[in-house]
Structure formats: C-alpha cells, structure tokens
C-alpha cells in the first residue's frame, strides 16, 4: 500500500508544512486549516511552494540555516519575517505579484529605521530572491533592480578625553568596564570580543587566536594582539571562566548585542553624546595612524586582509585634518630644505 507524506509542524517557523515531490509547501499556522490545505494539494499538486513569496523566503532561510553562520541566519530571518508580517494575505502572495513598491511600502512604514538599516533590510529580501533565481526556483527575481538608499558611514570616534569621561561613569568592578577597556586597547570587532573563549587565548604570544572557520570571512586566522592592560583583563577573565565566553555581564551570561547597545544608550544621558562599541574600533584606527603607525600595519592589527579598508575609512574621519596638516608641514619643510 502506498504511503503519503503527512503535514509536519516546524517549531522554528511556527508553521505547518508538507513535502510533496521533493518540495515543501507552507500550510500556515493553524493546524486544522493546514490539513485542509494539505488535502487540496493532494488534488492540486501543481501549487508548489516556489510560486509563493513565503515559499521562497522559507526555502532561503532553510538554506541559510544549513550553510551560513547562526548570526547571519538570524540577521536574514529578522528582516524577512518583518517583511512577511506587513504583506496582506502573505500565505497566498505569489512571486509574480511581488513588486518593488511592496518593498518600499514595508521600509517606509518603519519610522525608526535609518537609511543604513533600511538598505540592509532591502538587501536581505533582495538576496532571497536572487538565491531563488540562481538555484532555478524562479526564472527572474522581481526585485532585482531595487533602488536602495545610500548607507551612511558612521563617523563618531572617541577622543582620549571622551574615553576617560566614559570610564568615570562606569563603576569599578562592572563587567561592562572590562568590555570597553578591552575594545579601547585592541580595536577588535565587537563580535570578536563577545565570542572570545579560553581556547582562543595564547598567553605565550600575548594574543587572541581565532581559527578561520570562526573568523570573519572564514579564510584566515584572526589574531588580536594584547598590550599589557588588555592582557591583564584577559588573565582576570581566565581566572573566572574556564570555558564558555570570557566576557560576561553581571549575571554571568555572555554579552548580547542588544545589552551592549542599551548600556551605551544609558550612558548618553551622562555623557551628553551617544557612542557605540564599534566607535572604539574607529578610535583605535585613527589614533594608531595619528601616532605614526603606517596604514598597512594598522590594517593587520585590525584584522583586515589588506589596507584598503583602513585607507577608505580613515579618509572619512573628520578629526584627521590636524594630523594631515602636520604631516604636510613636516614633508614640506624637508622638500624645501
């Protein structure tokens, strides 16, 4: 007797699905309605998931969950689910009916989104349909030629005075203090700091060593070099935590992006200015260059594959003007003799 595929519930999506002829069909959230649609599909097998917007998005997220890092998957899921929630009759929304104005209506409705965030959200949706086109699920992406807003470059490095004022507002013994101190001394990426574990620490070489499969780009070892103050922080963390993440909050939990953002938001009232953890990386770059370190070395310290990014970012730092003027004066005197 032949056996038929039955609907199954996927907890991560809060949706019912059925797989027919190697393709998964989204049956919605309601169990009773899901089985009704299932019986319809048994009589109408031509209604495949790739014809629906939600089917493409679900397929893309499944692929990301298997082939991309968890943080990347979460980034796509956040944006794509946001889009689906704003689409009327999303369960019946066919791919040919998707138009650029649907995307613009979605992003325009998010009043708290800036241009950079808006661009990222649009890019996430666009990539889902380009993926479907590349794999042959659809003939052509209906939103291939979206006009996206320009991303705005963040230009908010801390000065030494800003940093000292910030430290004065953070109590001794507060785990957040160790986090910002480490960021200040190393110029490491925020996500790198949050994910450092004891196995990454090489005390003999005074550095953090992140293997390629865990590093950004997943191609090269990422080495974060430690000067004495940063090394002291690492040793203190190692004494407290033998495994798991080194940097943790007061409750002993690993720092989350949202929690770090909230701490800086609360500091804004005390400082009169809002900073972000990534501003420490820009400050590190700027101060190293202004102290005379060549841009190739700075790029290596920051974990870039070459000096292109350092040169590009530094050219937008408005506080570099004085340094460049001094460099010109020194070079000019030597040329004049």
ChimeraX attribute file (.defattr): number of C-alpha atoms within 10 A of each C-alpha:
attribute: neighborCount
match mode: 1-to-1
recipient: residues
	/A:1	3
	/A:2	3
	/A:3	5
	/A:4	9
	/A:5	11
	/A:6	12
	/A:7	21
	/A:8	15
	/A:9	16
	/A:10	11
	/A:11	8
	/A:12	6
	/A:13	13
	/A:14	11
	/A:15	16
	/A:16	22
	/A:17	23
	/A:18	20
	/A:19	17
	/A:20	18
	/A:21	8
	/A:22	7
	/A:23	14
	/A:24	18
	/A:25	24
	/A:26	22
	/A:27	24
	/A:28	19
	/A:29	15
	/A:30	11
	/A:31	15
	/A:32	11
	/A:33	12
	/A:34	21
	/A:35	19
	/A:36	11
	/A:37	20
	/A:38	24
	/A:39	12
	/A:40	12
	/A:41	17
	/A:42	13
	/A:43	10
	/A:44	11
	/A:45	11
	/A:46	9
	/A:47	13
	/A:48	17
	/A:49	24
	/A:50	21
	/A:51	17
	/A:52	22
	/A:53	22
	/A:54	23
	/A:55	22
	/A:56	22
	/A:57	24
	/A:58	22
	/A:59	21
	/A:60	22
	/A:61	20
	/A:62	14
	/A:63	14
	/A:64	18
	/A:65	17
	/A:66	10
	/A:67	11
	/A:68	13
	/A:69	13
	/A:70	11
	/A:71	11
	/A:72	12
	/A:73	18
	/A:74	15
	/A:75	14
	/A:76	23
	/A:77	22
	/A:78	12
	/A:79	17
	/A:80	22
	/A:81	15
	/A:82	14
	/A:83	20
	/A:84	17
	/A:85	11
	/A:86	15
	/A:87	14
	/A:88	9
	/A:89	10
	/A:90	15
	/A:91	15
	/A:92	12
	/A:93	17
	/A:94	17
	/A:95	20
	/A:96	13
	/A:97	10
	/A:98	15
	/A:99	13
	/A:100	13
	/A:101	11
	/A:102	14
	/A:103	19
	/A:104	15
	/A:105	13
	/A:106	18
	/A:107	22
	/A:108	11
	/A:109	10
	/A:110	10
	/A:111	7
	/A:112	10
	/A:113	13
	/A:114	13
	/A:115	15
	/A:116	15
	/A:117	15
	/A:118	21
	/A:119	18
	/A:120	17
	/A:121	23
	/A:122	22
	/A:123	16
	/A:124	16
	/A:125	21
	/A:126	19
	/A:127	17
	/A:128	22
	/A:129	23
	/A:130	20
	/A:131	18
	/A:132	19
	/A:133	17
	/A:134	12
	/A:135	10
	/A:136	11
	/A:137	17
	/A:138	18
	/A:139	11
	/A:140	15
	/A:141	21
	/A:142	18
	/A:143	19
	/A:144	15
	/A:145	9
	/A:146	15
	/A:147	11
	/A:148	15
	/A:149	14
	/A:150	10
	/A:151	13
	/A:152	11
	/A:153	10
	/A:154	14
	/A:155	15
	/A:156	18
	/A:157	23
	/A:158	21
	/A:159	15
	/A:160	12
	/A:161	9
	/A:162	13
	/A:163	16
	/A:164	11
	/A:165	13
	/A:166	19
	/A:167	15
	/A:168	10
	/A:169	12
	/A:170	16
	/A:171	10
	/A:172	11
	/A:173	9
	/A:174	11
	/A:175	18
	/A:176	21
	/A:177	17
	/A:178	20
	/A:179	21
	/A:180	19
	/A:181	16
	/A:182	23
	/A:183	23
	/A:184	22
	/A:185	19
	/A:186	22
	/A:187	24
	/A:188	24
	/A:189	18
	/A:190	19
	/A:191	16
	/A:192	17
	/A:193	21
	/A:194	17
	/A:195	17
	/A:196	18
	/A:197	22
	/A:198	18
	/A:199	13
	/A:200	16
	/A:201	21
	/A:202	13
	/A:203	12
	/A:204	6
	/A:205	10
	/A:206	17
	/A:207	20
	/A:208	23
	/A:209	19
	/A:210	22
	/A:211	15
	/A:212	13
	/A:213	12
	/A:214	15
	/A:215	17
	/A:216	17
	/A:217	12
	/A:218	12
	/A:219	12
	/A:220	16
	/A:221	16
	/A:222	25
	/A:223	21
	/A:224	23
	/A:225	19
	/A:226	19
	/A:227	13
	/A:228	10
	/A:229	12
	/A:230	21
	/A:231	19
	/A:232	13
	/A:233	17
	/A:234	25
	/A:235	15
	/A:236	13
	/A:237	19
	/A:238	17
	/A:239	10
	/A:240	12
	/A:241	16
	/A:242	12
	/A:243	10
	/A:244	14
	/A:245	20
	/A:246	27
	/A:247	25
	/A:248	19
	/A:249	15
	/A:250	11
	/A:251	8
	/A:252	13
	/A:253	12
	/A:254	16
	/A:255	22
	/A:256	13
	/A:257	12
	/A:258	8
	/A:259	12
	/A:260	17
	/A:261	15
	/A:262	12
	/A:263	15
	/A:264	18
	/A:265	15
	/A:266	11
	/A:267	17
	/A:268	14
	/A:269	10
	/A:270	12
	/A:271	14
	/A:272	8
	/A:273	12
	/A:274	14
	/A:275	20
	/A:276	18
	/A:277	20
	/A:278	18
	/A:279	20
	/A:280	27
	/A:281	21
	/A:282	24
	/A:283	23
	/A:284	23
	/A:285	23
	/A:286	24
	/A:287	18
	/A:288	17
	/A:289	19
	/A:290	17
	/A:291	9
	/A:292	10
	/A:293	13
	/A:294	12
	/A:295	20
	/A:296	17
	/A:297	16
	/A:298	22
	/A:299	18
	/A:300	16
	/A:301	19
	/A:302	23
	/A:303	20
	/A:304	18
	/A:305	14
	/A:306	14
	/A:307	17
	/A:308	12
	/A:309	13
	/A:310	21
	/A:311	14
	/A:312	10
	/A:313	15
	/A:314	17
	/A:315	12
	/A:316	12
	/A:317	17
	/A:318	11
	/A:319	16
	/A:320	15
	/A:321	11
	/A:322	11
	/A:323	16
	/A:324	12
	/A:325	11
	/A:326	12
	/A:327	13
	/A:328	12
	/A:329	12
	/A:330	11
	/A:331	12
	/A:332	11
	/A:333	9
	/A:334	9
	/A:335	8
	/A:336	6
	/A:337	6
